[in-house]
Amino acid sequence: MDTASLEKTIAAAARAVSKEKTRNPLSFKECNAFPSFDPDTFVNDETDDGEFLQIWKLLPQLQGLPETMLKKLPMSAIFQLNAALEKNSKHSAKMSVNSRLAANAEKAFKMPVKVEGGADNRKDLLHPARFLGGSCCSTTELWLQARRTLGDKGVAALGNYDLDSVGCGGSVTPKAWLELHNPSSQDLKLKLFHLPNVTCSGLSARKVNLESGEDALSIGDTLKEIIDMDSYRTALNTAREAMHSALPWNRSISAIMGFMVNTNYLQADLAGNPKRAAILTQFTDYVFGRNALNWENGYAFLTADELTHVWANWKGKQSALLLGKYNEKPAMRKQRTDICRRYNAGMCPKQGEKECKTSFGNTLRHICNKFVGQGKMCEKNHPRSDHK
């Protein structure tokens, strides 16, 4: 510190001491360490050098100041001076860090790193470019550059990433890994990161239902739904960590996580709603689908700020969910037990005949089971697939 700055600091310290003495004479707690000195006592030439040295050791900011100058100040001013210099030192250190970061950024922009060609097998042969510093451009620009580089299908999927180290091991289904590597996939669902679906014995199985309703032959999966908030939080965190391993440049799930954390998982809109986890899961899947469509069309992913407006629009169109009617089963149509479902699915052994019999001897008619309105079936002599 130069002489002019030092004189200003001392003057400011003196004014602070004067004001503090007037307001609260007992506020100089630092002086309690030296009971033989009064705050207004001067450290003069007759002061014991040992005592002066003891004071100096406890006030490190004064180490570089002349002893003769300090002995002209009252004890209270010395303590105030030390505090002022310490504050100035911290401010300078902070400015030094900011200056260093700015200098590093300027150097990086002006002197790009030359990346040499080489091999990389994504496991034990890694190209040095993987260890460069992170990109400073916006995450949406990073996404768009990846789109221009990779095309619309992403990269080849792997499933042997190390998630154990971040506490998410064994929580990602094989299908999740497959869809995660393709940013344009409309089949990415949050329940694919739900732990029970990894341990479920019927994970890879498919269930087939023959129905007389809208679909004569329906095929569904056996994945379990997310029904509680703890499971939702865990699944979303797992999805984010899995994405970071698969496509480190893809921050779309991080944006969803940021939005959820900032809104306390939409506490203001969904507090007390028994279907909260299910609603958030559906909204998350909706955002997955929107981001996939954006990738396909060459647009950026939805950021955390944009999701505020997306949620408001989505919520307005999902009043049934928010009113507690989520997952409410639709009214069941009256079922007909005398019509052959296999005939309408094209699977009956006696497909060309007018009727067939069950193993119990019951007669089933070969007529169309397509609903044509007001709960009535077609019931004409053709299978459902030929209905016009």
N, C-alpha and C positions, 0 to 999 in steps of 0.2 A: 504494500500500500504506500503511495507517495505521501509527502509531507502535508500537502493541501487536504487530501482525503482523510488523513489521520487527524488533522486539526478539526475537520468537520465532524468526524465521529466522536471525538472527545467532547466537543461542544454539545452535540446531541445527547451524549451520555450524561453530561452535567445537568442539562435541562430536565432530562428524565428523572435524575436523582432528586432534583429540587421539587418536582411535582409529586414524586412518590413520598418524599419526606412529609410534605404538607398533608397528603391524603391519609397515609398510613405509615407512621414512623417505624413500625415493627415489621415491615414487609421484607427487609433485607435478610432473608434466611441464609444466604450464602455466608454472611459474616459470622454466623453461629459457629462456624468451624474455627474461628479465631477469636475466642472470648476476650483476649487481652486488647483487641482493637475495637474502637468505636467507629461506626460508619463515617463519622466526620473527622476521624483522626488521620493525620498525614503520615505517610511512610517517609520520615525525614532521614537526614544523614546519620542521626544517632540511633536509628532502628537497628536492632540486632541483625546481622547478616544471615544468621541461621533461620530466624523467623521469616525474613524476606524471601529467602530461598524456598522455604516451605510453601509460601503463598504462590510463588512463581510456578512451582511444580504442579499445583492444582489448577493453574490458569494457563493452559497450553497455548492459547492464542496470543499471549503476551511475550512469548519466548524471544521474538525477534525485535522487541522494542527496547530502547535505551533505558538502562537502570536509573540514570539520573532524572529522566523525564517522569518515570513512574513514581519516584519518591516525592514528586511535587504534587501528586494527586491524592485526594482523600480515598480511603478504602472503598467507599461506596462507588466512586467513579471508576475505580480499577475493575470492580466486578461488572459494572455496566459496560465498560469498554471491552472486556473479554467477551461478554455476551454479544455485543454488536459485531465484533470481529468474527465470532463464530458463525453468526447469521450470514454475514457477508461471504465467508468462506464456503458455506453450503450452497449459497446462490451461485457462486462462481463455479463450483463443482458441477452443479446442474447444467449451467450454461455450457460447460466444457463437454458434457456428455451429449447434449443436443447438437453442438457444433461438430462433434465427431461423427454422429449419425448422419448429419447433413453432408459432411465431407465424403463419407463412405458411399452415400447414394449418388453424389455427383460423379465420383470416380467410377462407380459401376455403370452409370449411364454413358459416360464418355469413353470407357475402355471395356467393351464387351469381351467376355471370355470366349476364346476360340475352342470349340468342341471338336476334337478329333474323332474320326470314325473308329468303330470297334465292335466287339461282340457283347451280347447281353442275353442271358437265358432266364432272367427273372428269378434266379435262385442263388447259385453259388458263383456265377460269372456275371458280375454287375458292371455296367459301364460307369466310368467316373462321373459322367454327367448327372447321374442320379444324386450325387452328393453336392451339387451346386446349391447356393442359397435360394430361398424361395422367391417367387415372382412378386414384384411390387405393383403390378398392374391390377386393375379391379378383377374380382373373381368372375364377374360376368364376361369380361373381355377374355380371360383365360379360357373360359368355357367355349366362347365363340372361336378362338384360335384352335382349340382342340377339335371343334366341329369341322373347321376348314382343313385340318390336317388328317383327321381320322376318317372322315366321311360320316355316313349316317348310322353305321352298325357297331361302332365301338371297337373293342379289341377281343382277342380270343380269351375265353373265360377259364380261370383257374379256381381251384377250391381248397388249396392247401396253404392259405395265408396264416400267419401266426397272430391269432387274436387272444391266445392265453395270456400273453404279456400285458394286455390292457383290460383283462377281466371279462372278456366276451367269448372265450373259447367254447366251442360246442354249442353255440346259439344260432348258427346260420344254417338254413337248409340248403341242400345242393341246388335246388331250383333258384334260391335267392342268389347264389353265386353266379348262376347262369344268366339271370336277368340283369344283375347288377352291372355286368360288363358291357351291356348294350343300352346306352342312354335313351334309345328310342323305344325301348320295350314298354308296352302297355300292360304287361303281366307282372310287373314288380308290385308286390303287396307287402304291407308292414307285417302281416302275420307270418310271412316267410322267415322273419327274424324272431319269432316267438318260441322260446325254449321248448315248451311242450310239443311243438310240431317237429322238433328234431328228434325227440325221444319217442314220439308216437309210433307204435308198431305198424300202423296202417299208412305211414307217411307217403310211400310211393304207390300205394294201392289206389284204385279208382272204384267208386261205387256206381253201379248201374241201376237205375230205377225205370221201370216201365210204368208210365202214367197215362191216364185217359184224359188228362187236362190239355193245356196248350201244347206241351211237347210230349209226343208219344214215347220218345226215348230220350231220357236226360242222363248226362254223365256229369258227376260232381266230384270234388276232392274231399278228403277227410281231414283237412287242416282245422285245427281248433281256433276259435275266435278269441280276440283279446277283450276281456270283459272287466278288468280292473285297472286302476291308474298306475299301480306299481308295475304291472306287466307292460302297460303302454310305454312308460318312461324307459324301462329296460330295453324293450324292443327298438325304440327310436334311437337310443344310444348305441345299441348294437349295430343298427343299420348305418349310422354315421361312421362308426369305427370300421365296419366292413367296406364302406365306400372309400374311406381314406386309404385302405390297403389295396383295393382293386383299381381305383382311378383317383390318385391323389389330387389331381387338378379339379375334380368335380366336387364343388362345395354346395350342391343343391340341397342335400340332406342336412348339412350344417345350418343352412338358412332356415329350414323348418325347425330344427332344434332351437336356434336363436329366437325365432318367433315365439315358440312355445314357452321358453324360459322367460322371455321379456313380458309375456302376458300371464305368467304363472299358470300355464296350460289352460288359457281362456277361462280363468276363474270368474271373471266378471259376468260372462255369458252362461256358464255351465255349472256354477256352484250349486250343489245339491241335486243335480240331475243324475238319477241312477244309471243313466245310459252314457255318462260322460266319456268313459274310455272308448266305448263303441263309436260314439260320434266323432271323437278325435281320430280314431283309426280310419273311419270312412273319409274324413277330410284329408288326412295324410295321404291316403291312396289316391284321392282326387288330385292332390298336388303332384304326386308321382306321375299321374297320367298327363297332367298339363305340361310338366317339364319334359316328358318324353315327346309330346307333340311339338313343343318349342324346339327341341333338339332336331327333330326331323325337318322342321321348317326353317332351321337356321337362326332361331331366336335365342335370347339368353334365358337362363332359368329364373324362376320367381324368387326375388330376394326377400329378406325378412320384412322389410318395410312394405313391399308390394303385397305380401301375404295378409297384411291387415285389411286391405281392400278386398282381396280375394275371399277372405273369410266372411266379410260382411255380405258380399254378394251370394256366396254359397249358403250362408245361414238363412238368408231370405228365401231361398228356394227349397230349404229343407225344414219347413215349419213342422212337419209331422215328427221329425226326429226330436226337435227341441221341445215339443209339447208332450214328450214322453211316449209317443206311439211307435218308437223305433222297434223294429223286429216284430211288430204286431202281425200275426198271421192273417192273410186275407180270407175272406169268407170262402168256405169250401163248397165246391160244386157237388151236386148230387152225383154219386158214382153209380155206374151201371155195372152189375156183376155178371150179366149174361152176354157181354160182348167180348170177343177175343182180342186181347191187347197185342198178342204176338202177331196176329193177322195184320193189324194196323201198323205194326212195326216191320212187316215183311219177313217175319221169322217163324211163322207157324208151319209145322211139317205138312199140314193139309191146306196149304195156302190157296190152291185152286178150287177148293170145295166150298159149299155154302155154310158149313158149320164144322165144329170139332168137339171133342169131349176132353174133360180134365181127367186126371188120374183117379178122381173120385166118381167119375161117370156123369158129371154135370155137363149139359150141352151149352156150348158157347157159339153165338151167332157171328158170322163173318160179314159184318157191316161196318160202315165208317163211323168212328167215334169222335169226329171233329165237331167241336161246339160251334154252332152257327148263330148264336144269339139267344138272350133270355134264358140261358141255362139249358138249351135244347141241343141235341146232337143231330148230325146229318142223317145217320142210320140208313144210307143208301148202300147198294150192293157194290161197293168198291172200298179198297183200303184207304186209310187216311192220306197216304202219299199221293193218291190219284185224285184227291178232292180238289175241285175247282170252284 
